[in-house]
Amino acid sequence: MNMMNNMNATDFISDWVTSENSIRPLVFEHTSQALIVLDPHQNQFIDVNISATRLLRYERHEIIQKTVTSIFGHLSQLPHLLAFTEEALENDWAWSNELCSFDKQGEKIQLEITSISLPYKNKTLLIWSLVDVKELELRQLKKNTDKAIRTDLKEWQALQELFIDSDTGKHLLLSSVGDGIYSINKQGLCTFINPAGAKMLGLQPEDVLSNNIHEIHHHTHENGEHYPVEECPIYAAVHDGIVYEGIQEIFWRRDGSCFPVEFTSTPVIRDSEIIGAVVVFRDITDRLNTEKQLTHALEELQDLQSRLEQQNEYLQEEILQENKYHEIVGNSASILQIIEKIKIVASTDANVMIYGESGTGKELIARAIHQSSHRKQQPLIRVNCAAIPSELFESEFFGHVKGAFTGAVRDRIGRFELADQGTLFLDEIGDIQPELQSKLLRVLQEGTFERVGEEKTRHVNVRIIAATNRNLKEDVKDKRFREDLYFRLNVFPIHSPALRDRKEDIPLLVTHFTRLICDNRKIKYLPFSQKHILELQQYDWPGNIRELQNVIERALITARQGAVSFKYLLEQDQQQPKIPRQDIHNDHQQTEGVLTIEQFKALEIKNLSLAVKQCKGKIFGDNGAARLLGINPTTLISRLKKLEINY
């Protein structure tokens, strides 16, 4: 019995596909709508089109060989399937969004299914129209664009032949379509209208068929003016054979109300003769309302964004002023501690030692101490100890008289004398050679010195602030720095933290540097978003505040159309050449035993030479040797000249 049923089903499918009276037209095969024909009594698939095989991800022969319940009748939804089938058979129409299928890989496909019944050779078949719910949602998101809407409407042009021969029953396929569809003959009389179209117009199909469709729903413009039939684009397609599109017009309902639509009017041509047109239309009321709401919301958002930007700019300025102490910007715990120490020590004449990596703002701390002291009316003299050659040390610090040595063509005042009654800032104090440290110690202890070539002893009253990026305790231990000089300078130590240890200060620093750079470089001020700040806070900043300032300046210079980006700039900074640890020795690392001056000098020459070679002779810039070694470029050049290293 089962074998006989299978044979009958096979013959039936063959007849469906190959018979001269087949109801399987080409449009069924090639429409973008996924369609399935099934025999509910035999639990048998009769046919599927290409779109259905793509949706279900099975080949046609694989689907036909399966039962309906094997694909759609999973245990949890079998009751829904049975109820849906019975409803379709009883009412000739049914709709459900509770059914799903599983593809060959077991992936679930949630479906929206419309079913219509189709009498055929003493049988009642069902035609299912399938829509992937996810795809439907995507289409809904895209429907507010003209391109997507026109594409959807044009897809129905492939179905135009369904309206020509109504005797075949092919138009039943369109009863599940949500868009309004009707056909007209060459005289403009309606020959077919689907239920959705009649419902939108507030009419019954019998009210429209054989009537002038233009007079029914398209006779008047939105402002009430008469719409002549000869200007109607719906009818124009019948006369010239061109597809016409109405982007935004109105159709009138039976009750006298109107609604906005988009439509296409496609000519139907048979045997090279225009015999009518197919019109597909869609109510776009919801879309226009949504667009209007979105436009209004966008205007409000832009206005709000503008106000917020102005308020943010004002608040940032206020916050910056409240969190800036003598150009020291920040409100982190470490910065507040530094400010507190400055207030304590500034009123005294105690010597101060500032520790910290290069680029952390040690000079700013020194300036803040000087400006907060009773010496602020006198000068703050800065000396870069690393940049002074040993043979010019005494002349630079103490001055010289005319003729004291070759090239001394006039008297010169030294830095100590210039700083008398003021403050002398000794930057990179750890780079002074050991043999010169004793000469510095004397003037610190006694406040007296002699110019080079002069026997007269001079007295000065100078407050000393020193700074270093070295570990002076280790240098003292290794005999590279005099212990008595260390204790003379290290009366009141202050540690300047690295930027990576106070990233909460980055927003304030960004605001400060942005204003400073824009004013100095004549660049248009650009605010930075929270996303930009987070990008900056995720970076470790080996070059500290100096590197942050450089990155901000480059970002402002390279900004395009008011948009800045740090990602590429930070990636550039991270792509620095690195010298293997085993090949370069850190000046601060602890070594076994005590280094002599000659050993220390040889080690320094080796390190500097290796760094310059690694950077191919480049000193300045992101890929330069100075950046690699973590010292100032001018300091490195001075050391290279002093040590007679070619670069």
Summary of the structure (lengths in Angstrom):
residues: 647
radius of gyration: 43.8
end to end distance: 98.4
largest distance: 132.3
contacts: 1911
relative contact order: 0.06
helix: 49%
strand: 20%
